[in-house]
Each structure stands twice: as structure tokens, then as C-alpha cells.
């Protein structure tokens, strides 16, 4: 499977990893109400070649990061973290400057739709700055692990 920007391959995952990423794309497109900008590539009919539209993908990833950094729900964070990190790594490879809130970010400065979900059992909410810092580190790891 290839994720391409023009003729440049941004990511060449195994079919299993690529299918899983695309299924997660569908989940987060629905969650955010935005298209991802990833779709049929230059070889029509070949499901293993996917094109990244940088304009749409930038909007998608910026909203995804704001959503992720704005939630205080620990289960949602755990479920989403790997996908969001991979999405950020792919965006950076596409030359997209992803805005991740700084370490002093507060909940009012982020737009996370999941932050209103009730955490049961209740506990201290993670600070958006800490979530952002963890995302920075995980995105760097993902970039090293994602084959080109």
C-alpha cells in the first residue's frame, strides 16, 4: 500500500497496517465531520495506491490534533493516540506544519469535542499541554517506524 503526494511516496505500510489506518481514517472523518483528503490514487482501480490531498489533509489533521489535545477522557486518549500520532507523522512528511498546542495550553485553548464525555470512574483530567507533549513524542516515534 502506498500513500502518495504527487509522485512522492510518503508512506509504504504493509497492507494490514494500511487497511487499519484507512479504517481509522473513516472513523475520525465521521467523528470530526471532515473529509481526510486521502483517497483513490493515480492508478484508478488499484486500492493499494492512495493519494493525499495536502489542503484537505491539513485541515483534517489540524482539527484532529485539536480534538485529541482537548479531550480529558483517558480512554478516548488511549484509543486515539497511536492513530493521531501516525496522522501527524504522515502530515509532516507531506510538508504540512501541524500545530500542536504548547506545554502551557489549557482546555479553553483547544477544541476537543470529546472533552465533554464523562470519565467513569472520575479522576484528574490530563492537562492539554501534557497530552500535546506526549503526542509530539509519539509522532516522532511513528515517523521513524513508518516505512517509505
Beta strands, then each sheet from edge to edge (+ up, - down):
strand 1: 2-5
strand 2: 8-11
strand 3: 38-40
strand 4: 49-52
sheet 1: 2+ 1- 4- 3+
end
